[in-house]
Amino acid sequence: MTDREVPMTTPRSRARAVPLALTAVAALVALAVAPGTASAAGDQDPALDQEVDGGEVTATEQSAIGTGHVDLGPRFVDGRWRLQARDDRAVPAVWRDPAGTVLQVVDAAALPVPDSADYAFLGAEPGDTVHVVPQTQASDVVWLGWNTQDPEVVERIDRGATLSLHGVQGPGDVVVFLQEGVAGAPNVLWDSAQAFPQDLWMDVNTHVHANWVFTEPGVYVLDVDVHADLVDGTRATDRTVLRFAVGDATDPQAALDAALVSTPDATTAAPDADADPAAAAPEEQTGGVPAGVVGALAGVGVAVVVVLVGGGALAARRRRALVDAEYAEPREDGR
């Protein structure tokens, strides 16, 4: 995909903030609770109340983000359905290609696993160190969520969209879970120790954050797609990767260079040589990706949840060309 600016053709959309309060209990609370946030399930966290403007553009440079607010979400870019990452460090916010963006989970996010049976799903022993991107914003750790608030998306999708995890490549496990209040039981959304694919439902026009737990430092590449039924009866899908550099000692460049060499679910198997590729493509709005290898990416520096940028439009075009060539289905517009 060639990144281009998106014309401002739709009005501003106000989000429905999802009333998810504090993140975890015990040791996880120390990281997850930011000053002034809601303290009980059902209280509205003001940090989730945001507006997404239809005129927000797509940035072309590669980036590494170690602090600040980032949301994954679907958008229509040049008429094509895409999964992008919204970086709102600056005003106005910009959207970025996840395959060219590294989310750096710094050592400030390291916490001991609580001594509680409630967290047995993490697959780690009590006291073991894990890195946690918290559900509630912490100033020195990246804050990663998702939204379905782009005005054109709000107008065109039917009820909501699904963010699916097809595989995880990395030195440890990845678990994504929600927790309401300090007494609520964890609600596990993704767990790399379980079978794939795993679906995460996103209601239309909502903004949500969860806890992202990484059990070991190192480079992680997540194989994901976002898909939705549109009000016109067609189905839209886009498949890409999320890149994480976990721990201060992990080079974000290594995360940019990492190729997704395999995915465990059947939908990513190599296609039948005799099959018609067009027959398997979902309808008009497909941005899709069945499988395989993400091309090597040239990258840039680091930061802490505010995106630090490097590279340029040419590097982004070359990177996206590699991704499209090796990782995506043929597209009608040749991109």
Residue pairs with C-beta under 8 A, 6 or more apart in sequence:
1 77
1 78
1 80
1 82
1 97
1 287
1 320
1 324
1 335
2 78
2 317
2 320
2 335
3 58
3 59
3 60
3 77
3 97
3 313
3 316
3 317
3 320
4 58
4 77
4 78
5 57
5 58
6 54
6 55
6 56
6 57
6 58
6 75
6 76
6 77
6 78
7 55
8 53
8 54
8 55
9 54
9 152
10 54
10 151
10 152
10 155
11 54
11 151
12 51
12 52
12 53
12 54
12 151
13 51
13 52
13 53
13 54
13 149
13 150
13 151
13 154
13 205
14 51
15 48
15 49
15 50
15 51
15 52
15 147
15 149
15 205
15 206
15 207
16 205
16 206
16 207
17 44
17 45
17 46
17 48
17 49
17 50
17 207
18 48
18 206
18 207
18 208
19 38
19 41
19 42
19 43
19 44
19 45
20 41
20 45
20 48
20 135
20 178
20 179
20 180
20 208
20 209
20 210
21 37
21 38
21 39
21 40
21 41
21 42
21 43
21 45
21 136
21 180
21 181
22 29
22 32
22 33
22 37
22 38
22 39
22 135
22 136
22 179
22 181
22 182
23 29
23 31
23 32
23 33
23 134
23 135
23 136
23 179
23 211
24 32
24 114
24 119
24 132
24 134
24 135
24 179
24 186
24 211
25 114
25 116
25 118
25 179
25 182
25 183
26 114
26 115
26 116
26 119
27 111
27 112
27 113
27 114
28 111
28 114
28 119
28 132
28 134
28 211
29 182
30 111
31 109
31 111
31 132
31 134
31 138
31 141
32 132
32 134
32 135
32 136
32 138
32 211
33 136
34 47
34 136
34 137
34 138
34 139
37 45
37 47
37 136
37 137
38 44
38 45
39 181
39 182
40 181
40 182
41 180
41 181
41 183
41 184
42 180
42 181
45 136
47 136
47 137
48 207
48 208
48 209
49 207
50 88
50 147
50 149
50 207
51 149
52 86
52 93
52 147
52 149
52 150
52 151
53 92
53 93
53 151
54 150
54 151
54 152
55 92
56 86
56 92
56 93
56 94
56 95
56 150
57 94
57 95
58 77
58 84
58 94
58 95
58 96
58 97
59 87
59 94
59 95
59 96
59 309
60 312
60 313
60 316
60 317
61 100
61 300
61 309
61 310
61 311
61 312
61 313
61 315
61 316
62 100
62 101
62 256
62 297
62 298
62 299
62 300
62 309
62 310
62 311
62 315
62 316
62 319
63 87
63 96
63 100
63 101
63 102
63 300
63 303
63 307
63 308
63 309
63 310
64 101
64 102
64 104
64 245
64 252
64 255
64 256
64 299
64 300
64 301
64 302
64 303
64 307
64 308
65 87
65 101
65 102
65 103
65 104
65 142
65 303
65 304
65 305
65 306
65 307
65 308
66 104
66 105
66 106
66 142
66 302
66 303
66 304
66 305
66 306
66 308
67 106
67 139
67 140
67 141
67 142
67 303
67 304
67 305
67 306
68 87
68 88
68 89
68 142
68 143
68 304
68 305
68 306
68 307
69 87
69 88
69 89
69 137
69 143
69 145
69 305
70 85
70 86
70 87
70 88
70 103
70 142
70 143
70 144
70 145
70 305
70 307
71 85
71 86
71 88
71 144
71 145
71 146
71 147
71 207
72 83
72 84
72 85
72 86
72 98
72 144
72 145
72 146
72 147
72 163
72 226
72 242
73 83
73 84
73 85
73 86
73 146
73 147
73 148
73 149
73 150
73 153
73 226
74 81
74 82
74 83
74 84
74 148
74 150
74 153
74 157
74 161
74 226
74 228
74 236
74 238
75 81
75 82
75 84
75 95
75 150
75 152
75 153
76 82
76 150
76 152
76 153
76 156
76 285
77 84
77 95
80 238
80 285
80 287
80 331
80 333
80 335
81 226
81 228
81 236
81 237
81 238
81 285
81 286
81 287
82 238
82 287
83 98
83 163
83 224
83 225
83 226
83 238
83 239
83 240
83 287
84 95
84 96
84 97
84 98
85 95
85 96
85 97
85 98
85 101
86 93
86 94
86 95
86 96
86 147
87 93
87 94
87 95
87 96
87 306
87 307
89 306
89 307
96 307
97 240
97 316
97 319
97 320
98 224
98 240
98 241
98 242
98 243
99 240
99 241
99 243
99 294
99 297
99 319
99 320
99 323
100 256
100 297
100 299
100 311
100 316
100 319
100 320
101 243
101 307
102 243
102 244
102 245
102 252
102 255
102 256
102 299
102 302
103 133
103 142
103 144
103 242
103 243
103 244
103 245
104 142
104 244
104 245
104 246
104 250
104 252
104 302
104 303
104 304
104 305
105 131
105 133
105 141
105 142
105 212
105 214
105 244
105 245
105 246
105 247
106 140
106 141
106 142
106 247
106 248
106 304
107 131
107 247
107 248
108 138
108 140
108 141
108 304
109 131
109 132
109 133
109 134
109 138
109 141
109 142
110 129
110 130
110 131
110 132
110 247
111 129
111 130
111 131
111 132
112 126
112 127
112 128
112 129
112 130
113 119
113 122
113 124
113 125
113 126
113 127
113 128
113 129
113 130
114 126
115 126
115 127
116 126
118 185
118 186
119 186
121 175
121 177
121 186
121 188
121 191
122 130
122 173
122 175
122 213
122 215
123 173
123 175
123 193
123 215
124 130
124 215
128 215
130 213
130 214
130 215
131 213
131 214
131 217
131 246
131 247
132 141
132 211
132 212
132 213
132 214
133 141
133 142
133 143
133 144
133 211
133 212
133 213
134 141
134 143
134 209
134 211
135 178
135 179
135 209
135 210
135 211
136 209
137 143
137 209
140 304
141 304
141 305
142 304
142 305
143 209
143 305
144 209
144 212
145 207
145 208
145 209
145 210
146 163
146 200
146 202
146 207
146 208
147 202
147 206
147 207
147 208
148 154
148 157
148 160
148 161
148 202
148 203
148 204
148 205
148 206
149 205
149 206
149 207
153 161
153 204
154 204
154 205
155 231
156 230
156 231
156 232
157 204
157 228
157 229
157 230
157 231
157 236
158 228
158 229
158 230
158 231
159 203
159 204
159 229
160 201
160 202
160 203
160 204
160 206
160 228
161 201
161 202
161 204
161 226
161 227
161 228
162 199
162 200
162 201
162 202
162 226
162 227
162 228
163 199
163 200
163 202
163 224
163 225
163 226
164 197
164 198
164 199
164 200
164 224
164 225
164 226
164 227
165 190
165 192
165 196
165 197
165 198
165 200
165 222
165 223
165 224
166 196
166 197
166 223
166 224
166 225
166 239
166 263
166 264
166 265
166 267
166 268
167 196
167 222
167 223
167 260
167 262
167 263
167 264
167 265
167 268
168 174
168 192
168 220
168 221
168 222
168 223
169 220
169 221
169 222
169 223
169 258
169 260
169 261
169 262
170 192
170 214
170 216
170 218
170 219
170 220
170 221
170 244
170 246
171 216
171 217
171 218
171 219
171 220
172 214
172 215
172 216
172 218
173 191
173 192
173 193
173 213
173 214
173 215
173 216
174 190
174 191
174 192
174 212
174 213
174 214
174 215
174 220
174 222
175 188
175 190
175 191
175 192
175 193
175 211
175 212
175 213
175 215
176 188
176 189
176 190
176 191
176 200
176 210
176 211
176 212
176 213
177 186
177 187
177 188
177 189
177 210
177 211
177 213
178 186
178 187
178 189
178 208
178 210
178 211
179 185
179 186
179 187
179 211
180 187
189 198
189 200
189 210
190 198
190 200
191 198
195 264
195 265
196 263
196 264
196 265
197 265
197 267
202 208
214 220
214 244
214 246
216 246
217 246
217 247
217 249
217 250
218 246
218 247
218 250
219 243
219 244
219 245
219 246
219 250
219 254
219 255
219 258
220 243
220 244
220 246
220 255
221 241
221 242
221 243
221 244
221 255
221 258
221 259
221 260
221 294
222 241
222 242
222 243
222 244
223 239
223 241
223 260
223 263
223 268
224 239
224 240
224 241
224 242
225 237
225 238
225 239
225 240
225 288
225 289
226 237
226 238
227 235
227 236
227 237
227 238
227 282
228 235
228 236
228 237
229 235
229 236
230 236
230 285
234 283
234 284
234 285
235 282
235 283
235 285
235 286
236 282
236 283
236 285
236 286
236 287
237 282
237 285
237 286
237 287
237 288
238 286
238 287
238 288
238 289
239 287
239 288
239 289
239 290
239 327
239 328
240 289
240 323
240 327
241 260
241 294
243 255
243 256
243 258
244 255
245 251
245 252
245 254
245 255
245 302
252 299
252 300
252 301
252 302
253 299
253 300
255 299
256 297
256 298
256 299
256 300
257 296
257 297
257 299
258 294
259 293
259 294
259 295
259 296
260 292
260 293
260 294
260 327
261 293
262 268
263 291
267 290
267 291
268 290
268 291
268 292
269 291
270 291
270 292
271 277
271 280
271 290
271 291
277 329
277 330
278 330
280 290
280 329
281 288
281 329
282 288
286 329
286 331
287 328
287 331
288 328
288 329
289 327
289 328
289 329
290 329
291 327
292 326
292 327
293 326
293 327
294 322
294 323
294 326
294 327
295 319
295 322
295 323
295 325
295 326
295 327
296 322
297 319
297 322
298 311
298 315
298 318
298 319
299 310
299 311
300 308
300 309
300 310
300 311
301 308
301 310
302 308
320 335
324 331
324 335
